[in-house]
Each structure stands twice: as structure tokens, then as C-alpha cells.
Amino acid sequence: MTEATRAGFIALIGEPNAGKSTLLNRMVGAKVSIVTHKVQTTRARIRGVAMEGQAQLVFVDTPGLFRPRRRLDRAMVAAAWSGASDADIVILLVEAHRGITEGVGAILDGLAERTGGAPVVLAINKIDRVKSDALLGLTKELNDRFAFDETFMISAEKGHGTDALRGWLAGQVPEGPWLYPEDQLADAPMRNIAAEITREKLTLRLHQELPYQMTVETEKWEEQKDGSARIEQLIYVVRDGHKGIVLGNKGETIKAVGKAAREELTEFLGRKVHLFLQVKVRPGWLEDSERYSEMGLNFKDGNE
């Protein structure tokens, strides 16, 4: 008798930089969510699909939970909690070396009422950064604060403990038909993933506060006769001064960003990519509802 198929949504929540995107990419085995060392790089919920035996695990990578200050921040936090309340299983990631910060404490306080009764798993990440006795103490402290269904100690970056976590999840998601074709990695449209890749390269290249006031949109995607793809993207910034920063001296910054993004897109798509980037100043994009829709966020969630 063949084993029944299973499928379910798994939300990854935690503070910014807890390692949610890294874990998502590790689970899926491909890069579907951007990873940088800056906080707040995941804006919309990206779903990555992983197969484990007869189970299909659909991971929802939420923006980091933090204290919001601006409309964009508030919309992101609303999206994160919404991802948690819609999921079959919720995974809370906590950084081993940082422990129970003020932010983690606030998440723990909101977990029970905002996860809709779904099983909540604790994943203590970056375990390679602390000694084992400190880990045991942190595990006890966290489980005293909230009744987690299971606790895993992992290193999303190095892959420690992630197979055990994936195996456990495969046995816990509900029985039922798969939600996506077996070979599909992510349900974010390719245009969005392409824009995220370029935004990641910009974020890595620019170390000012600028990246959070910048967005990238894929304006055109044309399939060429030779099998390659021609992709045109617009980078929106809020001020003229920011445009100069993105372009760089004699255009060297945008050239380097374009090259890095093109190389990654070529690898991701498995074919040649022609990438064209343009920078536009749009002063009000942070208050433009259409831009929020492009990012998969709800503009109204940003209301005070």
C-alpha cells in the first residue's frame, strides 16, 4: 500500500535576522528568499516548496517581527502575523547567541492568540555560536515561557539539525493532495523573485540606510528566440540624491549590481539572461498602494 500524500503550510517567524530566509533556502534546496545581513530584507511572504518523501512542505517566509515605525514597517509586521495565523505549523526561530531579547519576549507574548491553535515549533538557530550548557538553559527558559510542541537545535547556514526538522514536519502536515506541482520551488512569480535578487545585490552593495527606501520592480520580461530572457527592471528611490548613490561614480555601482544579479539569475533560471536596470526617483512610493501590492503587502495594514 502506498503512503498517503501530505501537504501543509509552515510559517517561519522570528525577529529580523533570525535566519528565516536562510532556513527556507536550506529546506527548499534553492535560493527563493533573499538573504543579507541587513535587517528587514524579506518584505513579502515568499513561499518555498520542499518535498520530503510523500509530503509537500510549503514554507512561508515572513518579514521579521519588530516594533514598526513607518507605514511600510506596519504592513510588514501585519503580513508576518497573518502568515503565522494561516499556517498549519508555525516555526519560531530564535538566535542561540542572543537568547530571549525584548523582541523575542514580545513574540512569545503574542504567540498563543495569533497562531490560531496551530502547532508551534521552536528552532534555536546558530547553535555553533554558543556552548551546549548555554543551549540547554535557553531551551528550558523558552519552553517555560511557551508550551512548544517540539524543540530543534539547528544551524540553518551549516545545515546542522535541519534534516531532522524537515523529517518531523513531513510527518506532521495534514494528509491530502499536494498543493503545487512536484517540481515547483516557489509560488512567488518569477518576475518578483528576479526583482528580489536585484534588490539583494543593491542591499549588499549599499551600506547606507538607503535600501529600505528603495524598491525594485520587473517591468518587462521577454522570452528570446535563442532561449534567453530579456529582463528590464526599475529601481525606485525617493530622492535625487539616492539615485546618485545607486548609480555610483561613473555608473560603477549599478554596473556591479547588474552583473551580480545577472549572474545569479542565469544560474537560477539555467539559461542566459540579459538584464537592464534603470533608476527612477518616485518621492511618494512609500505611500503608494500599488507598490505595496507589487510586494505582496496590504497597504491598509500600514494604517496607524
N, C-alpha and C positions, 0 to 999 in steps of 0.2 A: 504494500500500500504506500502510495507516495505521500510525502509530508505535505500538510496543508500550507498554502501560501499565507504570509502575514505582511502587513504594511501599516505604517503609522508615522505620525509627525512627531519629531523630537525637537524641542526648543532649547537652544543654548542661551543661558542668561548669565549675567555677571557684570562686574564693574568694567569700565573701559580698560583695554589692555590685559584682561584676564586670560586671554588665549583662545577666545571663542572661534575666531576665524582660522587660527592655526589648527585647532581640533577639527573643525569642519573639513578643512582641506586634507587633513590626515585620514579622516574617516572615509571620505569620498575617493581619495587617491588621486585627486586632480585639484588644480587651483581654481576654485569657484568664488572665493571670497578674498578681498584684498587684505594683505597683512602688512602693516607698517608699525613702527614703534611710536607712532603718534596716537594719542587717544582719539576716539570718535572717528575711526575711518570707515566703519560699517554704517551706512546711513539707512538703507532699506533692508528688509528681511530677504536674504538670499537663500533659496532652498537648494541644498546639495543632496543628491540621491546616492545612497550606498547600498550595495547588495551583500547580504550575509546569509549564505545558504538559501533557503526559500523565503527569507524575509527581506522586505524592502524598507530601508530606513531613510526617511525623508527629514533631513536636518534643516532647521530654521535658524539662521544666524541673525540674532537680534542686535540692534545698536546697544552699546554699553549703558548700563543704568547708572545715572549720576544726577546731581542736582541741576535741573535745567535753568538757564538764564534767558535764552532767546527763543523766539518762535520755532526756529529750526530744532533747537535742543528739546523743546517740549514735545514737538511732533515725533522726534526720535524716541524719547522715553515712552510715549504712548504706544508707539509701534512695538517696542520691546515687551512691554507688559501684555499687549494684545497677542503677540506671538506666544507668550507663555500660557495665556488663558485658553488658546485654541489648540494646544498640543495634547498628544496622547501621553507623552512623558516629558518632563522638564529636567534639564541638567543645569545645576548651578555650579559654575566654575569659580574657584577661589584660589588665589595665588598663595602657594605654600609659604613663601618668604615674607609675605605682607600680612597674612593672617586675617583676623577679624577687624578690618578697618571700619571707620564710621560708615562708609558706603556699603560694605558687606552687611553691617548691622542693620542698615535701613532696608536692604533687600530681604534679609531674614524676617524682619518685622512684617513685610508685605506679602511674603510667600503664601501663607495659608489662604488668605482671602482672594489672592489674584491668580492662583494656578488652577482654579476650578475643580479641585479634588483629584487632579492627575497625579500619578506617582512622581515624586521629586527625588532625583539622584544627586548626590554630592560628588563632584570631581575635584579633588585637590590637585592643582596643576603646578608644574615647575618644581617637582619634588626633588630634582637634582640640586636644588639650591639650598636645601636645609638638611639637618641631621635627623635620623629616624626617630629619636625620642621627642624631638620638637613636633614632628609629624603626628605622632600618636596623641600628644597633648592637644594639638589643634583639632584633630579628628573628634576627640571626646568633647571638646568645647563646642564645636559646631553642632554635633549631634545632640548635645544638651539644649541647644537653642532651638533646634527644629528636628522633628522626627523624620529624618531622611529614610527613604525606602532601601537605599543601598549607598555605600561609600566606595569610591575608587580613588586610588592614588596614581596619578599619571604624569607623564611629560609629553604634552601634545607635540612639542617640537622634535623630541627624540624618538617618540613612538612607544615609550615605556607605558605599559598598562592599558594601552588603547585597544588592543585586540580583545582583552578580557571585557572591557566596557562594551565594545561592539557586539560581542557574543551574548552578553547579558541582555542588551537592548533587543537583539533579534528574537530572544525568547519571550520578551515582554510585550512587544507591539501586538495589536489585535489581529486575530485571524481574519483574512479577507483578501480580495484580489489586489494585485499591485496597482499603485496609483499612477505610475509613469512607465513608459517603455523601458525595458531592461537596460538598454544602452544609453539612456539619457542621464546626464550628470547633474544638470541644474535646470530649474524652470524659469530662472530669470532670462528674458530674451537675450539672444547673443549680442544685440546692439547695446543692452545695458552692461553686460559683462565686459564688452570691449571698452565702454566708457569708464568703467571701474578700473580696468587695467591702466588706462592712461592717467586716471586720477591718482592711482597709487604711485606711478612714476613721478608725477608732479609733487606729491606729498613727500616722497623720499628726497627729491632734489631740492625742494624749498623748505628751509627750516624756520621761516618766519611764521607768524600767526596766520598768514595769508590763506593757506589751503582750506580753512574752514569757511572762508568767504568766497569759495570758488566751486564751480561745478562743471562737469564735462557731459556733453550730450553727443550721441552719434547721430549726425544729421542725415548722412546718406550711406547706404551700403549697397554696392553694386557688384553682382557676380560677373566676372570677366570670362571671355571665351576660352582663355587658356587655363581656367580653373582657379585663378587667383581671385582675391576680393579687393575691391577698392573701397576704402572706408574714409569718410570725411567726418571730422569731429569739431565741435565748437567748444572752446573753453570760455566760460563766463566768469568775469570778475566784477567787483563792484566799483572799482576806481581806476582812473587812468594810470595812476602810479603802480597799481598792481599789474596792469598789462605789461609795463616795462619790466617788472620783476620776472614775470612768466616768460617773456621773450628773451631776457638776458642780453648781455653785451654782444652786439652784432648777431643776435638771434641764437647764441650758442646754447642757452638753457632749453629753449623749445626744440632745438635740433636734437639735443641729447635725450630729452624726454621722448620725442617722436621715435628715435632709434630704439630706445629700450622698450617702448610699448609695442613697436612693430615686431621686434624680435620675439617678445613673449606671445603676441597674438599669432604669429606664424607658427610657433611651437604648439600653442593651444589648439589652433584650427587644423594644424597638419598640412598647411598649404601656404603659398606665398601671399603676403598682404602688402598692399600699397596704402600707406596711412598719411592723411593730410590733416594737419592741425591748424586751427585759426583761433585767435584770441579776440573776444568781444567784450566791451565794457557794457554791463547792464546794471545800473546802480540799484534797481529795486528787486533783484532776483530773489533776495531772501524773503521778500513779501509777495512773491508771485506764485499763485496757487498752481499754475501749470507746471512750474519747475518741481514742485513737491510731488505732483502726480508722476512725473518722469522718474523720480527717485523711489517711487513706491510708498510715499508717505502721505498722510492725510493732512492737508493744510489746516483744517479746522481743529485738529488735535493740538495745534500750536497756540490756540487761543489761551489767553490768561484765565 
